[in-house]
């Protein structure tokens, strides 16, 4: 079924609805939710990030926010918490999320020869997980794998103080089961947002980790 989004002008005044393909073709402003999942273990804070599926219509095969999704027509920000369960199998209430901020971005590119213009207002949240990566249920249509790395190292990566960071993760194999993997990740492996977005969100997550 084709997705339908609400779209807006640059001041985020509601304009109407359009198909996802039309929104990305015309570069119409729309709303998304970002949720960075973190975990604190033995005094260290970790951040999770996903590997996007190879057939995504934007930025296939790149690393990205733990969970992110578009708000469909008529949905509220609170409705966006469904993405945690849909993509990772984590059931959480909106009250368990903590606000990290808002982010406006304009991204352009080509996927399989088709151009896109992605203009989003993203509502960014954090969530502290208590379950291990191996227990997650990945949405195969969206998520090819899930990884974690230390927050301090990830901040250093996006501030240019490290060239690469070692990340542990789980990827879906051909049988549909999750298998453990390890890989070195670089800033260029992520969806191309400003480095300040990533480092800023990771610093906010680390600050939250100090308070719990």
Beta strands, then each sheet from edge to edge (+ up, - down):
strand 1: 4-8
strand 2: 14-19
strand 3: 29-41
strand 4: 44-52
strand 5: 63-64
strand 6: 67-70
strand 7: 98-111
strand 8: 114-128
strand 9: 143-150
strand 10: 165-172
strand 11: 178-185
sheet 1: 1+ 2-
sheet 2: 5+ 4- 3+ 6-
sheet 3: 5+ 4- 3+ 8+ 7-
sheet 4: 5+ 4- 9+ 10- 11+
end
